[in-house]
Amino acid sequence: MIEIPAGEIALRDEGTRTDWRVGVGAFRLAPCPVTRDLYAAVVGGVLGSAGVGGTREVDGASAGVAGAAGAAGAVGTAGVAGVAGAAGAAGGSGVAHEADTEDAAGPRTPVTEVSWLDAVRFCNLLSRTEGLQPCYSGGDDPDALDVACDWDAGGYRLPSEAEWEYACRAGSSGVRYGELDDIGWHRANSGDGARDVATRAPNAWGLYDTIGNVWEWCWDVYDPAVYGPYRVFRGGGWNDHPRGCRASCRRKSHPTLRVDDLGFRLARSL
């Protein structure tokens, strides 16, 4: 994972025309969104729905795990060995969700059709797999309002919205950190689907696909007074026009939404 230095970011909501500044502590962020091969290696294509800690062991889930982690480039060199045992130890049951990992797209495309709740469950499972303290608790509320994050835990988590934009910009101040066709997959060049990660130019801090390819879930509730439990996602996707593929573009939906241009990226606190 890439270490992001501490700093400050000015956020803006275009709908309400409000601006606010947020201090960002140093943290780690994956260079790419979570890929289909990493997701399938960790959870075997399914996630439990019995709370954030709920998972279900899947036959063959541990096959090729370390190789998938390395190929994905999302976790680094630590590997994710021992997935089947960790999944069993995590406990839980319930209806399982089969992520979008087995269609025509390749294993190095970003995983999609994952909800915000699916993403935080994945973070906890991967944390347990690597012997790290999970960040998330709760998850029984269908609106996910009971999910809490321990920011001091050492495990994997979603980035905050401020962390996400700060890292996406990587010190730049424009609409995006480069020419759109050079840095991202969007409606005019994607060929009607997500593309392999890290096949467009990275930003100055070595992060790929923060603009275009797939939107990425963030931790934050968008505006609880107006939209209730809706969570933020950022970055634009393969089906978006240039206006959606900007560092400042904010969108939101219910934490159970699953759609074919929305994934997530892993973060860790320092």
C-alpha positions as CSV (number, residue, x, y, z in Angstrom):
1,M,0.0,0.0,0.0
2,I,1.1,3.6,-0.6
3,E,1.8,5.9,2.4
4,I,-0.1,9.1,2.0
5,P,1.4,12.1,3.8
6,A,-0.6,14.3,6.2
7,G,-2.2,17.5,4.9
8,E,-5.4,19.3,4.3
9,I,-8.2,19.3,1.7
10,A,-10.9,21.7,0.8
11,L,-14.2,19.8,0.0
12,R,-17.1,21.2,-1.9
13,D,-20.7,20.1,-2.3
14,E,-22.1,21.5,-5.6
15,G,-25.7,20.9,-4.7
16,T,-25.6,23.1,-1.6
17,R,-22.7,25.3,-2.8
18,T,-20.9,24.8,0.5
19,D,-17.2,24.4,1.1
20,W,-15.3,23.1,4.1
21,R,-11.7,22.2,5.0
22,V,-10.6,19.0,6.6
23,G,-7.3,18.0,8.1
24,V,-6.1,14.6,6.9
25,G,-3.6,12.5,8.9
26,A,-1.1,10.3,7.3
27,F,-2.5,6.9,6.2
28,R,-2.1,4.1,3.7
29,L,-4.1,3.6,0.5
30,A,-4.1,0.8,-2.0
31,P,-2.8,1.8,-5.4
32,C,-5.8,0.3,-7.2
33,P,-9.4,-0.6,-6.4
34,V,-10.0,-4.1,-5.1
35,T,-9.9,-6.5,-8.1
36,R,-12.1,-9.5,-8.9
37,D,-9.2,-11.9,-8.3
38,L,-8.4,-10.5,-4.9
39,Y,-12.1,-10.4,-3.8
40,A,-12.7,-14.0,-5.0
41,A,-9.6,-15.3,-3.3
42,V,-10.5,-13.8,0.0
43,V,-14.2,-14.6,0.1
44,G,-14.8,-17.1,-2.7
45,G,-17.2,-14.7,-4.4
46,V,-19.6,-14.5,-1.5
47,L,-20.1,-12.4,1.6
48,G,-22.2,-13.2,4.7
49,S,-25.0,-10.8,5.7
50,A,-25.1,-11.5,9.4
51,G,-23.6,-8.2,10.5
52,V,-20.3,-6.7,9.6
53,G,-18.4,-9.6,11.2
54,G,-20.5,-12.3,9.5
55,T,-18.8,-14.4,6.9
56,R,-19.3,-17.8,5.4
57,E,-16.5,-20.2,4.6
58,V,-16.6,-21.2,0.9
59,D,-15.1,-24.4,-0.5
60,G,-11.8,-23.6,-2.2
61,A,-11.8,-20.0,-0.9
62,S,-8.1,-20.3,0.0
63,A,-6.9,-21.5,-3.4
64,G,-4.4,-19.2,-5.0
65,V,-4.8,-16.6,-2.3
66,A,-1.3,-15.3,-2.0
67,G,-0.9,-15.1,-5.8
68,A,-4.2,-13.2,-6.1
69,A,-3.2,-10.7,-3.5
70,G,0.1,-10.0,-5.3
71,A,-1.5,-9.8,-8.7
72,A,-4.1,-7.4,-7.4
73,G,-1.5,-5.0,-6.2
74,A,-4.0,-3.8,-3.5
75,V,-2.6,-5.3,-0.3
76,G,1.1,-5.3,-1.0
77,T,3.4,-8.2,-0.3
78,A,2.0,-9.4,3.0
79,G,-0.3,-11.9,1.3
80,V,-3.6,-13.2,2.5
81,A,-2.8,-16.8,3.4
82,G,-5.1,-18.8,5.6
83,V,-8.4,-17.4,4.2
84,A,-10.5,-20.5,4.7
85,G,-9.5,-20.7,8.4
86,A,-10.1,-17.0,9.0
87,A,-13.5,-17.2,7.4
88,G,-14.5,-20.1,9.5
89,A,-13.3,-18.4,12.7
90,A,-15.2,-15.2,11.9
91,G,-18.5,-17.1,12.3
92,G,-21.8,-15.8,11.0
93,S,-24.2,-17.1,8.5
94,G,-27.3,-15.9,6.6
95,V,-27.9,-15.1,3.0
96,A,-24.7,-14.8,1.0
97,H,-24.1,-12.3,-1.7
98,E,-22.2,-13.5,-4.8
99,A,-20.1,-10.6,-6.0
100,D,-19.6,-9.9,-9.7
101,T,-16.5,-12.0,-10.2
102,E,-17.4,-14.5,-12.8
103,D,-18.7,-12.7,-15.8
104,A,-16.9,-11.8,-19.1
105,A,-14.6,-9.2,-17.4
106,G,-11.1,-10.3,-16.5
107,P,-9.8,-11.0,-13.0
108,R,-7.8,-7.8,-12.8
109,T,-10.8,-5.6,-13.4
110,P,-12.3,-3.9,-10.3
111,V,-14.8,-6.0,-8.4
112,T,-18.3,-4.4,-8.8
113,E,-21.9,-5.2,-7.7
114,V,-20.6,-4.8,-4.1
115,S,-22.6,-2.7,-1.6
116,W,-21.1,-0.5,1.1
117,L,-21.9,-3.1,3.6
118,D,-20.3,-5.8,1.4
119,A,-17.1,-3.6,1.3
120,V,-16.8,-3.2,5.1
121,R,-17.4,-6.9,5.6
122,F,-14.6,-7.6,3.2
123,C,-12.3,-5.2,5.0
124,N,-13.0,-7.1,8.3
125,L,-12.5,-10.5,6.8
126,L,-9.2,-9.5,5.1
127,S,-8.0,-7.9,8.4
128,R,-8.7,-11.2,10.3
129,T,-7.0,-13.2,7.5
130,E,-3.8,-11.2,8.0
131,G,-4.0,-11.2,11.8
132,L,-4.9,-7.5,12.0
133,Q,-7.5,-5.9,14.3
134,P,-10.7,-5.3,12.3
135,C,-11.9,-1.7,12.1
136,Y,-15.6,-2.3,11.9
137,S,-18.3,-3.4,14.3
138,G,-22.1,-3.6,14.0
139,G,-23.9,-4.1,10.7
140,D,-27.2,-5.6,11.8
141,D,-29.1,-2.4,10.9
142,P,-30.4,-2.6,7.3
143,D,-29.4,1.1,6.9
144,A,-25.9,0.4,8.3
145,L,-26.4,3.2,10.9
146,D,-25.0,1.0,13.6
147,V,-21.7,0.4,11.9
148,A,-18.8,1.9,13.8
149,C,-15.2,2.3,12.7
150,D,-12.2,2.1,15.1
151,W,-9.8,4.4,13.3
152,D,-7.0,3.3,15.6
153,A,-7.3,-0.3,14.6
154,G,-4.6,-1.7,12.4
155,G,-6.9,-3.4,9.9
156,Y,-8.3,-2.6,6.5
157,R,-11.1,0.0,6.0
158,L,-12.6,2.3,3.5
159,P,-11.1,5.7,3.2
160,S,-12.9,8.7,4.5
161,E,-14.2,11.1,1.8
162,A,-11.6,13.6,2.8
163,E,-8.8,11.0,2.6
164,W,-10.1,9.9,-0.8
165,E,-10.1,13.3,-2.5
166,Y,-6.9,14.4,-0.8
167,A,-5.1,11.2,-2.2
168,C,-6.8,11.5,-5.6
169,R,-5.5,15.0,-6.1
170,A,-2.0,14.2,-4.9
171,G,-1.2,17.9,-4.5
172,S,-2.9,19.0,-7.7
173,S,-5.6,21.7,-7.7
174,G,-7.4,21.3,-11.1
175,V,-10.5,19.4,-12.1
176,R,-8.4,16.2,-12.4
177,Y,-4.7,15.4,-12.1
178,G,-4.2,14.9,-15.8
179,E,-5.9,14.6,-19.2
180,L,-8.9,12.4,-18.8
181,D,-8.0,9.9,-21.6
182,D,-4.6,9.5,-20.2
183,I,-5.6,8.8,-16.6
184,G,-9.0,7.2,-16.6
185,W,-11.6,4.9,-18.3
186,H,-14.8,6.7,-19.1
187,R,-17.8,6.5,-21.4
188,A,-15.9,7.6,-24.5
189,N,-13.0,5.1,-24.2
190,S,-14.0,2.2,-21.9
191,G,-15.7,0.0,-24.5
192,D,-18.8,-0.3,-22.4
193,G,-17.3,-1.9,-19.3
194,A,-14.7,-1.8,-16.5
195,R,-11.1,-2.3,-17.6
196,D,-8.1,-3.8,-15.9
197,V,-6.7,-1.7,-13.1
198,A,-3.4,0.2,-13.5
199,T,-3.7,0.5,-17.3
200,R,-3.9,4.3,-17.3
201,A,-1.4,6.7,-15.9
202,P,-1.2,7.1,-12.1
203,N,-1.3,10.3,-10.2
204,A,1.8,11.9,-8.6
205,W,1.6,9.6,-5.5
206,G,1.3,6.4,-7.6
207,L,-2.4,5.8,-7.3
208,Y,-4.3,4.4,-10.3
209,D,-7.9,4.6,-11.3
210,T,-9.0,7.2,-8.8
211,I,-10.6,8.9,-11.8
212,G,-12.8,6.7,-13.9
213,N,-13.1,2.9,-14.3
214,V,-15.3,2.4,-11.2
215,W,-16.8,4.7,-8.5
216,E,-15.4,3.9,-5.1
217,W,-17.3,3.7,-1.8
218,C,-16.1,6.0,1.1
219,W,-16.8,5.7,4.8
220,D,-18.9,8.9,5.1
221,V,-22.6,9.5,5.3
222,Y,-23.5,12.0,2.6
223,D,-26.0,14.3,4.3
224,P,-27.9,12.6,7.1
225,A,-30.4,15.4,7.5
226,V,-31.5,15.2,3.9
227,Y,-30.5,11.7,2.6
228,G,-30.5,9.6,5.8
229,P,-28.1,6.7,5.7
230,Y,-26.9,7.3,2.1
231,R,-23.1,6.8,1.8
232,V,-20.6,8.7,-0.4
233,F,-18.9,7.3,-3.4
234,R,-16.3,9.1,-5.5
235,G,-14.2,9.1,-8.7
236,G,-16.5,8.4,-11.7
237,G,-16.9,5.2,-13.6
238,W,-16.5,3.6,-17.0
239,N,-20.0,4.7,-18.0
240,D,-19.7,8.4,-17.0
241,H,-19.2,11.5,-19.1
242,P,-16.3,13.8,-18.2
243,R,-18.3,15.8,-15.7
244,G,-18.6,12.7,-13.5
245,C,-14.9,12.0,-13.7
246,R,-13.6,14.8,-11.6
247,A,-11.7,14.8,-8.3
248,S,-14.4,16.8,-6.6
249,C,-17.5,15.0,-7.9
250,R,-19.6,13.5,-5.0
251,R,-22.4,11.0,-5.4
252,K,-24.3,8.9,-2.9
253,S,-26.7,6.0,-2.4
254,H,-28.1,3.6,0.1
255,P,-25.4,1.3,1.7
256,T,-27.1,-1.8,0.2
257,L,-26.8,-0.5,-3.4
258,R,-25.0,-2.9,-5.8
259,V,-24.3,-1.7,-9.4
260,D,-21.9,-2.5,-12.2
261,D,-19.7,0.6,-12.0
262,L,-19.2,0.9,-8.3
263,G,-16.4,-0.8,-6.3
264,F,-14.0,0.2,-3.5
265,R,-10.4,0.7,-2.5
266,L,-8.6,-0.4,0.7
267,A,-7.1,2.0,3.3
268,R,-5.3,1.6,6.6
269,S,-4.5,4.0,9.4
270,L,-1.0,4.7,10.4
